[in-house]
Amino acid sequence: METTTQAPPAEAVNRDGLWPMPPGPPHEERHFTQVETIRDLIAGAAEGPVLPFAVATALAGSAAGRPAILLAGLAALVAGALAGALARLLAARDEAAHYAEERRREEEETVEYEDRERWEVAAILHRYGVRGDALRLAVDSICADKTRWVDFMMRFELDLKEPDPRRAMRAALGGGIGHAAAGLLPLLPWMLPLGGLAAALGSAALAAAALGGFGWLKARGAGLPTARGAALGLLTGGIAAAGAVLVARVALG
């Protein structure tokens, strides 16, 4: 049986011709890992334990004293957190600069190549099934306002969204804080009155839990297989620790 969509009552249509949103699921519902601040914290935390655990493990294997292990581990933690925060800051700023440059280019092209840009709007709408008089009216409506026209091209031709101007600092702070907090975990056993072997095993257990757990969360937030994310986190920490131990043994003979 063919179904048809009934038009809303005339009194329900607002002045712009768009009727109210019908009932349905929450429009802005999101999982907590999709919140940008949480995602930044998790991304930083997924990287945080790698360097401190690798350095502490290497020094523990070389029979270094507890103060040296803690000092080196904390130095690696601070260096890693600062490097990660700076990398996120620069990446966010590069993204904003790229958007600004592409928008400037689109604004110029709507003036210098107006007919070609109007055709590109029509081509995009045509792919979505808009035809005939409706297509011409839609193109005229979009292109009647320069800002709306450029917004449309940025979104549907270039697939770019305008970055939040505060995004760079938030990404840097979130990633750096997450990195530092998680990086402390493999160092905690070395701060407790434990024997060398117990501290090393505790450090490995906490590092493995952090790398696997945060790798799982990072993958979940990105919509990727969570088991793969956890496994990659563990693999990254294991390779880093093994490499650090190997270098320490070769250097110390």
C-alpha positions as CSV (number, residue, x, y, z in Angstrom):
1,M,0.0,0.0,0.0
2,E,1.4,3.4,-0.9
3,T,1.7,5.8,2.0
4,T,1.6,9.6,1.7
5,T,2.9,12.3,4.0
6,Q,0.2,14.7,5.0
7,A,0.9,18.4,4.9
8,P,0.7,20.2,8.2
9,P,-2.2,22.4,9.0
10,A,-1.8,25.9,7.6
11,E,-1.9,27.4,11.1
12,A,1.0,25.2,12.2
13,V,3.4,26.6,9.6
14,N,5.6,29.4,10.8
15,R,6.5,32.6,8.9
16,D,9.4,30.9,7.2
17,G,7.3,28.1,5.8
18,L,8.8,25.4,8.1
19,W,6.4,23.6,10.3
20,P,7.4,22.5,13.9
21,M,9.5,19.5,14.5
22,P,7.3,16.4,14.9
23,P,7.6,14.2,18.0
24,G,10.5,11.8,18.0
25,P,13.7,10.9,19.9
26,P,15.8,13.6,21.4
27,H,17.3,15.6,18.6
28,E,20.7,16.3,20.3
29,E,21.1,13.0,22.1
30,R,24.8,12.0,22.2
31,H,26.9,9.4,24.0
32,F,29.2,10.9,26.6
33,T,32.3,9.9,24.5
34,Q,31.1,12.1,21.7
35,V,31.4,15.3,23.8
36,E,34.5,17.0,22.5
37,T,36.0,17.7,26.0
38,I,35.5,14.1,27.1
39,R,36.9,12.9,23.8
40,D,40.0,15.1,24.3
41,L,40.5,13.8,27.8
42,I,40.2,10.2,26.7
43,A,42.5,10.7,23.7
44,G,45.2,12.2,26.0
45,A,44.7,9.5,28.6
46,A,45.0,6.7,26.0
47,E,48.6,8.0,25.2
48,G,49.5,9.1,28.8
49,P,50.8,5.9,30.4
50,V,53.1,4.9,27.4
51,L,56.2,7.0,28.1
52,P,56.2,6.9,31.9
53,F,55.7,3.2,31.9
54,A,58.4,2.6,29.3
55,V,60.9,4.8,31.1
56,A,60.2,3.3,34.5
57,T,60.3,-0.3,33.2
58,A,63.7,0.4,31.5
59,L,65.2,1.9,34.6
60,A,63.8,-0.8,36.8
61,G,65.4,-3.4,34.6
62,S,68.7,-1.6,34.9
63,A,68.6,-1.8,38.7
64,A,68.2,2.0,39.0
65,G,67.1,3.3,42.4
66,R,63.6,4.3,43.2
67,P,64.2,8.1,43.2
68,A,65.8,7.9,39.7
69,I,62.9,5.8,38.4
70,L,60.3,8.3,39.8
71,L,62.3,11.4,38.5
72,A,62.7,10.0,35.0
73,G,59.1,8.8,34.9
74,L,57.8,12.2,36.0
75,A,60.0,13.9,33.5
76,A,58.6,11.7,30.7
77,L,55.1,12.3,31.9
78,V,55.5,16.1,31.8
79,A,57.3,16.0,28.4
80,G,54.7,13.8,26.9
81,A,51.7,15.9,28.3
82,L,53.2,19.1,27.0
83,A,54.1,17.6,23.6
84,G,50.6,16.2,23.2
85,A,48.9,19.4,24.3
86,L,51.0,21.4,21.8
87,A,50.3,19.0,19.0
88,R,46.6,19.3,19.6
89,L,46.8,23.1,19.8
90,L,48.7,23.3,16.5
91,A,46.4,20.8,14.8
92,A,43.3,22.7,15.8
93,R,44.8,26.0,14.6
94,D,45.8,24.4,11.3
95,E,42.2,23.2,10.9
96,A,40.8,26.7,11.6
97,A,43.4,28.3,9.1
98,H,42.4,25.7,6.5
99,Y,38.7,26.5,6.9
100,A,39.3,30.2,6.7
101,E,41.4,29.8,3.5
102,E,38.8,27.6,1.8
103,R,36.0,30.0,2.8
104,R,38.0,33.0,1.3
105,R,38.4,31.1,-1.9
106,E,34.7,30.2,-2.1
107,E,33.7,33.8,-1.5
108,E,36.0,34.9,-4.4
109,E,34.6,32.2,-6.7
110,T,31.0,33.2,-6.1
111,V,31.9,36.6,-7.4
112,E,34.4,35.8,-10.2
113,Y,32.7,32.6,-11.4
114,E,29.1,33.2,-10.4
115,D,27.4,31.1,-13.1
116,R,29.8,28.1,-12.5
117,E,29.2,28.3,-8.7
118,R,25.4,28.4,-9.3
119,W,25.7,25.3,-11.5
120,E,27.6,23.5,-8.7
121,V,24.8,24.3,-6.3
122,A,22.4,22.8,-8.8
123,A,24.6,19.8,-9.3
124,I,24.7,19.1,-5.5
125,L,20.9,19.4,-5.2
126,H,20.4,17.3,-8.3
127,R,22.3,14.4,-6.6
128,Y,19.7,14.6,-3.8
129,G,16.8,14.2,-6.2
130,V,15.7,17.9,-6.7
131,R,14.5,18.4,-10.2
132,G,12.7,20.9,-12.5
133,D,11.2,24.0,-11.1
134,A,12.0,23.0,-7.6
135,L,15.6,22.8,-8.5
136,R,15.6,26.3,-10.0
137,L,13.8,27.8,-7.0
138,A,16.2,26.1,-4.6
139,V,19.2,27.4,-6.4
140,D,17.8,30.9,-6.6
141,S,17.0,30.8,-2.9
142,I,20.4,29.6,-1.8
143,C,22.3,32.0,-4.0
144,A,20.2,35.0,-3.1
145,D,22.3,35.4,0.1
146,K,26.1,35.3,-0.3
147,T,26.7,34.1,3.2
148,R,24.2,31.3,2.9
149,W,25.6,30.5,-0.5
150,V,29.1,30.1,0.8
151,D,27.9,28.2,3.8
152,F,26.2,25.7,1.5
153,M,29.3,25.2,-0.6
154,M,31.5,24.8,2.4
155,R,29.2,22.1,3.9
156,F,28.1,20.2,0.8
157,E,30.9,20.7,-1.7
158,L,33.9,20.7,0.6
159,D,32.4,18.9,3.6
160,L,33.9,21.4,6.0
161,K,32.3,22.7,9.2
162,E,33.4,26.0,10.8
163,P,35.7,25.2,13.7
164,D,34.9,26.5,17.2
165,P,37.3,29.4,17.8
166,R,37.9,28.1,21.3
167,R,38.5,24.6,20.1
168,A,42.3,24.8,19.9
169,M,42.7,25.7,23.6
170,R,40.1,23.2,24.8
171,A,41.7,20.4,22.8
172,A,45.2,21.3,24.2
173,L,44.0,21.5,27.8
174,G,41.8,18.4,27.6
175,G,44.5,16.3,25.9
176,G,47.2,17.5,28.2
177,I,45.2,17.0,31.4
178,G,44.1,13.5,30.3
179,H,47.7,12.6,29.3
180,A,49.2,13.8,32.7
181,A,46.5,12.1,34.8
182,A,46.8,8.7,33.1
183,G,50.5,9.0,33.0
184,L,50.7,9.0,36.8
185,L,49.1,5.5,37.0
186,P,52.2,3.4,36.1
187,L,54.3,5.6,38.5
188,L,52.0,5.1,41.5
189,P,53.5,1.8,42.7
190,W,56.9,3.4,42.7
191,M,55.6,6.0,45.2
192,L,54.4,3.3,47.6
193,P,56.6,1.4,50.1
194,L,56.7,-1.7,47.9
195,G,59.6,-4.0,46.9
196,G,61.1,-3.5,43.5
197,L,59.5,-6.6,42.0
198,A,56.1,-5.7,43.5
199,A,56.3,-2.1,42.3
200,A,57.3,-3.2,38.8
201,L,54.4,-5.7,38.6
202,G,52.0,-3.1,39.9
203,S,53.2,-0.6,37.4
204,A,52.7,-3.1,34.6
205,A,49.2,-4.0,35.8
206,L,48.1,-0.3,36.1
207,A,49.6,0.6,32.7
208,A,47.9,-2.4,31.1
209,A,44.6,-1.5,32.6
210,A,44.9,2.2,31.6
211,L,46.1,1.5,28.1
212,G,43.4,-1.1,27.4
213,G,40.6,0.8,29.1
214,F,41.3,4.1,27.5
215,G,41.9,2.5,24.2
216,W,38.5,0.8,24.5
217,L,36.9,4.2,25.3
218,K,38.7,6.0,22.5
219,A,37.5,3.4,20.0
220,R,34.0,3.5,21.3
221,G,33.8,7.3,21.0
222,A,35.1,7.1,17.4
223,G,32.6,4.3,16.5
224,L,35.4,1.8,15.9
225,P,35.6,-1.8,17.2
226,T,36.3,-1.5,21.0
227,A,38.2,-4.8,21.3
228,R,40.6,-3.6,18.6
229,G,41.0,-0.3,20.3
230,A,41.9,-2.0,23.6
231,A,44.3,-4.3,21.9
232,L,46.1,-1.5,20.1
233,G,46.4,0.4,23.4
234,L,48.0,-2.6,25.0
235,L,50.2,-3.3,22.0
236,T,51.5,0.3,21.9
237,G,52.5,0.2,25.6
238,G,54.1,-3.2,25.3
239,I,56.2,-2.2,22.2
240,A,57.3,1.0,23.9
241,A,58.3,-0.7,27.1
242,A,60.1,-3.5,25.3
243,G,62.0,-0.9,23.2
244,A,63.0,1.1,26.2
245,V,64.2,-2.0,28.1
246,L,66.2,-3.1,25.1
247,V,67.9,0.3,24.7
248,A,68.7,0.4,28.4
249,R,70.3,-3.1,28.4
250,V,72.4,-2.3,25.3
251,A,73.5,1.0,26.7
252,L,74.4,-0.5,30.1
253,G,76.0,-3.6,28.6
